[in-house]
Structure formats: structure tokens, C-alpha cells
Amino acid sequence: MSGIQQSQATIVQQPISTLLKQVDFIGAFLVTAGFALFVFSLTSASKASSGWTSPEILSCLIIGVALVFAFLGWQWYIGSKGDKSGVQPLMPLSIWKYPNLGLVMIIVTLGFINFTGVLMFWSTLWFQEINKVSPLMTTARYLPQVIGGFLVNAFAAYTLHIIPGKLLLIVGMASFTGSTLLFALQPANVSYWAMAFPSLCLSVIGADLVYMVSNLFVSESVPNNLKSTAGAVFNTVIALANTIGLGAGAAVANSVANRGPHAGESAEDFTVRTYQSAFWFATAATAIATVLCLFVKVGRQGHEKPGDIEDSTSENGADGVVEGVAGSRQINGSGTTVIAAEGQEKDLGADHRTPIQSLSALDFDEKGTTVANSPVPPEVRDLEAEIEEKRVK
């Protein structure tokens, strides 16, 4: 903490002009303009005169994608120069070298394309345009999400450190898939309690589980100096997923609407089929994400109960677990007890701390791997007493 306070004091003492020189204005412009043009092309293609072949749509799409790649190239350029440029990259590309981090980001993106990008927007239109419900009653129909959110968060608070994160991600993505699938199959005249109610309940299960597990994993899978950057990238990915989901869902629905109704199809059935196409798109997105969850390595998240060894994950995303004090306790040459994580022995006695002080401290290896972070078990205290007794003799 003293180091953090010193760094904060140093930043405060710097003039504003010096701080502004460190801001990556070029990167901010490239990524903002790139995604703005990309989303604009998604939402406007179906309404353009010639669809995707319209010059304005093609130009916006090509320029938008080019700007995003230019942003990545610029981040690599200023990152390769190190401190020489003075500009701090918005998104250091080195953050993506940690295994499973990129895959988790893809899974989160597909999940929130489903949830906020499609389900929340198109379900509101469904209630008001198909079910002819007032805005006030539409709001009341979302109350199950509020109640379910409290229950899911309470469940997660007591189980995140017990249930593997991979399993929770699979459950969350399957819940996302089921929520939009129910709307995609829902007839116009069916009761709210038959399909919309369970859909909204499933959606909040997916949203809370996926957000909590992935957020904790992203924070714990990078070293301390990249945690704030990883958190910022994570929240930016969710915001972009919401925007892309709205644009892509609207593009799919508009493409169906532009084709017109089938022969003999009523106006109501045509509207229902248009809305359902957006839900089918969201269902396909999270179905792919559910399959991707099978290949991700995410261990248990959060803290163990007092007295347990923390199930920590190193910066490379490995699922290394300290199996227990008996299996990981070692004695180094000076007689100091240490705990070795992932097969690496740490000399915690180098600073002349007692064994119990060494074990109760939070130590990291050169890769940021947690070595010990728990109260000292009784057997370790006994061993420490024996060592002290031998030293006295």
C-alpha cells in the first residue's frame, strides 16, 4: 500500500500538461470512430436503397473495420516503444497473451449481445406491440428479473469459491440460450406466465453468473499492474456487445421485414415473425458461446472459507491449486517453512521472518502466482514450534 500511495502522490504532483501527454488521444479516436461506423453500417444496411451493396453502407463498413485494425496497430506501435513515446496505450496488446482471457472475452461478448442487445430491447417491443401492454405494465413484467437478481447474487456469493467457474459459465450461457429460445418460439396469444416469465428468469441467471465469474477471472488472470486495464477492457467489451447486439438484431429483423409477409400471412403474424428473427439470432450467438465454454479453463473464483488454502490462478490462467498444507509444505535450507505453488519453492525466510509470519503473508512469484494467502493451520504451528525449539538448542 505504501508503494501505491507513493505512486499516487507522484501523479498528483505532475502538471496537467505532462499527464495529457500520456493520454492516447489517437487510439481513442481510432477505436471510437471505427466502432461507430461499423455499428452504423449494421443498423442502416437494411434501410438503404441497395442494402449492403449501397455505397454509403459499404464505405462505412470498410472504413470502420480499417479504423479498428489501425487502432490495434497503433496500440502495438506505442507499446513496442515502451516509455520512450510517453503515451500510455489504451489497451496494451500484451494483455491478450494470457491464456483463456481472449476466449472469456468472446464468450462474454456473445452473452451480452443476447441479453442487453436483443432480449431486453425486443422483449419490450413484444410486450407493447404484440401483447398491447401499457408501458407501466411492461415495467411490472420485468420484476422477476429484480427478484431473481437478488437470489442469484446470494447464491453466487456462497458458491463461487466452491463451484468451478467453467461450470457456472456453461449454466449461464445455457440460461441465455433458453431465455431467447422461449421468445423465438412464443406465439402471439400465449400467456405471459407460460413463456415470457421463465424466459426473464433464465436471463437474469445467465447475466449474473456470466458477469461475476468472468469479471473475477479477468481480474485474477493478470498481474497486479494490469488489473485496472483488464477491468476497463472487460467493461468496454460489455458496452460494445450491447451496441453490436442492438445493431445486429435490428439488421436481422429489418432484413426479414423488407422481404414482406408470406402468402396469406396476417399482419400480426408477420410482425411476430419479424421479432422472432432477432431472438433466433441471439439464440444462435449464445449457443455458440455455450460450446466455447467447454474449451475454456476457469477455476473457482473468490476466496475460500477461513482456514482453507485459497484456490488461486496464476497469470497464465492455469488451474493450479494448492492441494493442502501437507502436500505443499516444504522446509528450505534455513529451516523455514514455505508453501510452493505450481511446483515452485519459495524462500520466504530470506527476510528473516518467522515461519508463521511467512505463511500468513500474501506472496507472489515472478509471474504473479499466489503462494500463500490463508490463516496458518494448527499442524503448521506445531511444526513452527519444533523448528524454534531446535534453533534454541
Residue, then its C-alpha position, 0 to 999 in steps of 0.5 A: m500500500s505504501g508503494i501505491q500511495q507513493s505512486q499516487a502522490t507522484i501523479v498528483q504532483q505532475p502538471i496537467s500538461t505532462l499527464l495529457k501527454q500520456v493520454d492516447f488521444i489517437g487510439a481513442f479516436l481510432v477505436t471510437a470512430g471505427f466502432a461507430l461506423f461499423v455499428f452504423s453500417l449494421t443498423s442502416a444496411s437494411k434501410a438503404s436503397s441497395g442494402w449492403t451493396s449501397p455505397e454509403i453502407l459499404s464505405c462505412l463498413i470498410i472504413g470502420v473495420a480499417l479504423v479498428f485494425a489501425f487502432l490495434g496497430w497503433q496500440w502495438y506501435i506505442g507499446s513496442k516503444g515502451d516509455k520512450s513515446g510517453v503515451q500510455p496505450l489504451m489497451p496494451l496488446s500484451i494483455w491478450k497473451y494470457p491464456n483463456l482471457g481472449l476466449v472469456m472475452i468472446i464468450v462474454t461478448l456473445g452473452f451480452i449481445n443476447f441479453t442487453g442487445v436483443l432480449m431486453f430491447w425486443s422483449t419490450l417491443w413484444f410486450q407493447e406491440i404484440n401483447k398491447v401492454s401499457p408501458l407501466m405494465t411492461t415495467a411490472r413484467y420485468l420484476p422477476q428479473v429484480i427478484g431473481g437478481f437478488l437470489v442469484n447474487a446470494f447464491a453466487a456469493y456462497t458458491l463461487h469459491i466452491i463451484p468451478g467457474k467453467l461450470l457456472l459459465i456453461v449454466g449461464m450461457a445455457s440460461f441465455t440460450g433458453s431465455t431467447l429460445l422461449f421468445a423465438l418460439q412464443p406465439a402471439n396469444v400465449s400467456y405471459w406466465a407460460m413463456a415470457f416469465p421463465s424466459l426473464c428468469l433464465s436471463v437474469i441467471g445467465a447475466d449474473l453468473v456470466y458477469m461475476v465469474s468472468n469479471l473475477f477471472v479477468s481480474e485474477s488472470v493478470p498481474n497486479n499492474l494490469k488489473s485496472t486495464a483488464g477491468a476497463v477492457f472487460n467493461t468496454v467489451i460489455a458496452l460494445a456487445n450491447t451496441i453490436g447486439l442492438g445493431a445486429g438484431a435490428a439488421v436481422a429483423n429489418s432484413v426479414a421485414n423488407r422481404g414482406p409477409h408470406a402468402g396469406e400471412s396476417a399482419e400480426d403474424f408477420t410482425v411476430r415473425t419479424y421479432q422472432s428473427a432477432f431472438w433466433f439470432a441471439t439464440a444462435a450467438t449464445a449457443i455458440a458461446t455455450v460450446l466455447c465454454l467447454f474449451v475454456k479453463v476457469g477455476r473457482q473464483g473468490h476466496e475460500k472459507p477461513g482456514d482453507i488454502e485459497d484456490s488461486t490462478s496464476e497469470n497464465g490462467a492455469d488451474g493450479v491449486v494448492e492441494g493442502v498444507a501437507g502436500s505443499r509444505q516444504i522446509n528450505g535450507s534455513g529451516t523455514t517453512v514455505i508453501a510452493a505453488e505450481g511446483q515452485e519453492k519459495d524462500l520466504g525466510a530470506d527476510h528473516r521472518t518467522p515461519i508463521q509470519s511467512l505463511s500468513a503473508l500474501d506472496f507472489d512469484e515472478k509471474g504473479t502466482t499466489v503462494a500463500n494467502s490463508p490463516v496458518p493451520p494448527e499442524v503448521r504451528d506445531l511444526e513452527a514450534e519444533i523448528e524454534e525449539k531446535r534453533v534454541k538448542 
